[in-house]
Amino acid sequence: MGKSKQAILFIGVVLIGCCITPVVKADELTDLKAKLNALEQENKMLREKIGAMESTQGAVTAKLQQGQETAKLKKKRNGWMTAEYQFDTRGFNTINFTGGAELPYGWSLWGFTDIESADSSDGSRTDAQKFFIEIDLKKELYKGFGVVLEYNDGQGRHDSIGRLGVNYIARWDWLKKVDLNLGFKAFPIETDGHGWQGSFCWEKKFPSILDGRFSMGGFFDINFDSGPSDNETNVVSETQFRYKLTENLEALVEFRFNEYKVASQEHGLGIGMKYKF
């Protein structure tokens, strides 16, 4: 009888084990499926993150390459040019082309051409009547100091003149702090055999005004022993107020003073536009 009980007990344990095992395996399978699903979700998130990073990296690389190409292009094209068209309160219009370029061996070229229309009282303001050209060939020798050769010409005969002198580009620390540039020229030698000229130019930016779109600039030339009788002192000066409309386009208001003109025409105000190529 004892052996029969043991046998029955053994069979019962086996039957219970057989019933429990499928339940345990089913629970494990559910856990494995849940873990697999979690891994798949994580894998999807990682792929999306990698894709986003690759897209960002691609955009950065493209922008970098574009910047490098632009820098190369600017280095290759070391020249610049601007064009201005203005209405003058004295009854005429003006067109100005100004430009410059770096040359080999430390030389540089700068110059401008002014074209003036006929006076409105004599004819159409759109007809070109007068012109003036100035070209400077410069080379810096020592800390902003350099030598400069200048050629001037205008309409009519005997209006051309050559000059030899020195120039100085100021690089004082306080100028950088106030966003101001200054340049000076002096020409003690002229091809007409007499007279001389002194000149300075300036450029001022205002980063904190109107989002940095406002700027000013100008020049002041004083000519000794000049004019029709070669014994006059004449001043030519311009002060320009600019407002940047786009990256390359500016609106201008310019105060003009020219003692080579008749007294009634010495002062004038120009209003127009400037485009940078």
C-alpha positions in Angstrom: 0.0 0.0 0.0 2.9 2.4 0.7 4.3 1.8 -2.8 1.0 2.5 -4.4 0.8 5.9 -2.7 4.2 6.8 -3.8 3.4 5.8 -7.4 0.2 7.9 -7.4 2.1 10.8 -5.9 4.8 10.6 -8.6 2.2 10.5 -11.4 0.5 13.5 -9.9 3.7 15.6 -9.8 4.4 14.6 -13.4 0.9 15.6 -14.5 1.2 19.0 -12.7 4.6 19.6 -14.3 3.2 18.9 -17.7 0.4 21.4 -17.1 2.6 24.1 -15.7 5.4 23.9 -18.3 3.3 25.1 -21.3 2.1 28.1 -19.2 5.7 29.0 -18.3 6.8 28.7 -21.9 3.9 30.8 -23.0 4.9 33.6 -20.5 8.5 33.5 -21.8 7.3 33.7 -25.4 5.2 36.8 -24.5 8.2 38.4 -22.8 10.5 37.7 -25.8 7.9 39.1 -28.2 7.7 42.3 -26.1 11.4 42.6 -25.9 11.7 42.1 -29.7 9.0 44.8 -30.3 10.9 47.2 -28.0 14.2 46.5 -29.9 12.4 47.1 -33.2 11.1 50.4 -32.0 14.5 51.4 -30.7 16.1 50.4 -34.0 13.5 52.5 -35.9 14.3 55.5 -33.7 18.0 55.1 -34.1 17.6 54.9 -37.9 15.6 58.1 -37.9 18.2 59.8 -35.7 21.0 58.7 -38.0 19.1 59.9 -41.0 18.5 63.3 -39.5 22.2 63.6 -38.5 23.3 62.6 -42.0 20.9 65.1 -43.5 22.3 67.9 -41.2 25.9 66.9 -41.9 25.1 66.9 -45.7 23.7 70.5 -45.4 26.7 71.7 -43.4 29.1 70.1 -45.9 27.3 71.7 -48.8 27.3 75.1 -47.1 31.0 74.7 -46.3 31.8 73.8 -49.9 29.7 76.7 -51.1 31.6 79.0 -48.8 34.9 77.7 -50.0 33.9 78.2 -53.7 32.7 81.7 -52.9 36.1 82.5 -51.2 38.0 81.0 -54.2 35.9 83.2 -56.5 36.5 86.3 -54.5 40.2 85.6 -54.3 40.2 85.0 -58.1 38.2 88.2 -58.7 40.1 90.6 -56.6 38.7 93.7 -58.3 35.5 95.6 -57.5 33.3 98.3 -59.1 30.4 100.5 -58.2 28.0 102.6 -60.3 26.0 105.7 -59.2 23.3 107.8 -60.8 22.3 111.0 -59.1 20.0 114.0 -59.7 21.8 117.3 -58.8 19.9 120.3 -57.5 21.9 122.5 -59.8 20.0 121.3 -62.8 22.1 118.4 -64.1 22.5 114.6 -63.6 25.7 112.7 -62.9 26.9 109.1 -63.5 29.9 107.8 -61.6 31.8 104.6 -62.0 34.4 103.7 -59.3 36.6 100.6 -59.1 39.8 99.1 -57.9 42.0 96.0 -58.2 45.0 94.4 -56.6 48.0 94.0 -59.0 51.2 91.9 -58.8 54.2 92.9 -56.7 52.1 94.8 -54.1 50.7 97.4 -56.5 47.0 98.4 -56.6 44.8 100.3 -58.9 42.0 102.7 -58.0 40.0 105.2 -60.0 36.7 106.7 -61.1 34.9 108.4 -64.0 32.4 111.2 -63.5 30.0 111.9 -66.3 27.9 115.1 -66.1 24.8 115.8 -68.2 23.9 119.1 -69.8 22.3 121.8 -67.7 18.5 121.6 -67.8 18.4 125.3 -68.9 20.6 124.5 -72.0 19.4 121.1 -73.0 18.3 117.7 -71.8 19.5 116.4 -68.5 20.0 113.0 -70.1 22.6 114.2 -72.6 26.2 113.7 -71.5 28.3 116.8 -71.7 31.3 116.7 -69.4 33.5 114.0 -67.9 36.4 113.7 -65.5 38.7 110.8 -64.9 41.1 110.1 -62.0 43.3 107.0 -61.8 45.7 106.1 -59.0 48.5 103.5 -59.2 49.6 102.8 -55.6 52.1 100.7 -53.7 52.5 100.4 -49.9 56.1 100.7 -48.7 56.0 100.7 -44.9 53.1 100.5 -42.4 50.5 102.3 -44.4 52.9 104.7 -46.1 53.3 104.3 -49.9 53.9 106.0 -53.2 51.2 106.9 -55.6 51.0 108.0 -59.3 47.9 109.8 -60.4 46.4 110.7 -63.7 43.6 113.2 -64.2 41.8 114.1 -67.4 38.6 115.9 -68.5 36.8 117.2 -71.5 38.6 119.8 -73.7 42.2 120.3 -74.6 45.0 120.7 -72.1 42.9 119.3 -69.2 45.1 116.2 -68.5 47.7 116.2 -65.7 49.9 113.7 -64.0 51.0 113.7 -60.3 53.6 112.0 -58.2 53.2 111.8 -54.4 52.8 109.8 -51.3 49.8 108.3 -49.5 49.0 107.0 -46.1 46.3 104.6 -44.9 45.7 105.2 -41.2 45.5 102.0 -39.1 45.3 103.5 -35.6 43.5 101.3 -33.0 40.9 103.9 -32.1 39.8 104.0 -35.7 38.8 100.4 -35.6 36.8 100.9 -32.4 34.7 103.6 -34.0 34.4 101.9 -37.5 36.2 104.8 -39.2 38.7 104.6 -42.1 41.0 107.4 -43.1 43.3 107.9 -46.1 45.6 110.8 -47.0 47.4 111.8 -50.2 49.9 114.6 -51.0 51.2 115.4 -54.5 54.1 117.9 -54.5 55.0 117.1 -58.1 52.7 117.8 -61.1 53.4 117.5 -64.8 52.2 121.1 -65.5 55.4 122.3 -63.6 53.7 124.1 -60.7 51.0 123.7 -58.1 50.3 120.7 -55.8 47.4 118.9 -54.2 46.5 117.6 -50.7 43.7 115.2 -50.1 42.0 113.0 -47.6 39.1 110.5 -47.8 37.1 108.8 -45.1 34.5 106.1 -44.5 32.3 105.7 -41.4 30.0 102.8 -40.5 27.3 102.8 -37.9 26.7 99.2 -36.9 24.2 100.1 -34.1 22.0 102.4 -36.3 19.3 101.1 -38.5 20.6 97.5 -38.3 24.0 98.7 -39.7 22.5 99.8 -43.0 23.5 103.5 -42.6 27.0 104.7 -43.5 28.8 107.8 -44.5 31.8 108.7 -46.6 33.5 111.4 -48.6 36.7 113.2 -49.6 38.3 116.7 -49.4 40.7 117.9 -52.1 42.6 121.2 -51.9 44.5 122.3 -55.0 47.2 125.0 -54.8 48.2 127.2 -57.7 45.4 125.8 -59.8 42.5 127.2 -61.9 42.4 129.0 -65.2 45.0 131.6 -64.1 47.1 129.0 -62.2 47.2 131.2 -59.1 44.1 130.0 -57.2 43.4 127.7 -54.4 40.4 125.5 -55.1 38.6 123.0 -52.9 36.6 120.1 -54.1 34.6 118.1 -51.5 31.8 115.6 -51.3 30.0 114.1 -48.2 27.8 111.1 -48.9 25.0 109.6 -46.7 24.0 106.0 -47.6 21.3 103.6 -46.7 21.6 100.0 -47.8 18.4 98.7 -49.4 19.8 95.3 -50.5 23.1 93.5 -50.4 24.3 95.5 -53.5 22.0 98.5 -53.7 22.1 101.7 -51.7 20.1 105.0 -51.7 22.3 108.1 -51.6 22.1 111.7 -50.5 25.3 113.7 -51.3 26.5 117.2 -50.4 28.8 118.6 -53.1 31.2 121.5 -53.1 33.3 122.5 -56.1 35.2 125.8 -56.3 36.2 125.1 -60.0 32.6 126.0 -60.9 31.1 129.5 -61.0 30.0 130.9 -57.7 26.3 130.2 -58.2 27.1 126.5 -59.0 29.6 125.8 -56.2 27.2 124.1 -53.9 24.7 121.3 -54.8 22.9 118.3 -53.4 22.8 115.0 -55.2 20.1 112.3 -54.7 20.3 108.9 -56.3 21.3 105.2 -56.1 24.5 103.2 -55.9 25.0 99.7 -57.1 27.9 97.5 -56.2 28.9 94.8 -58.7 
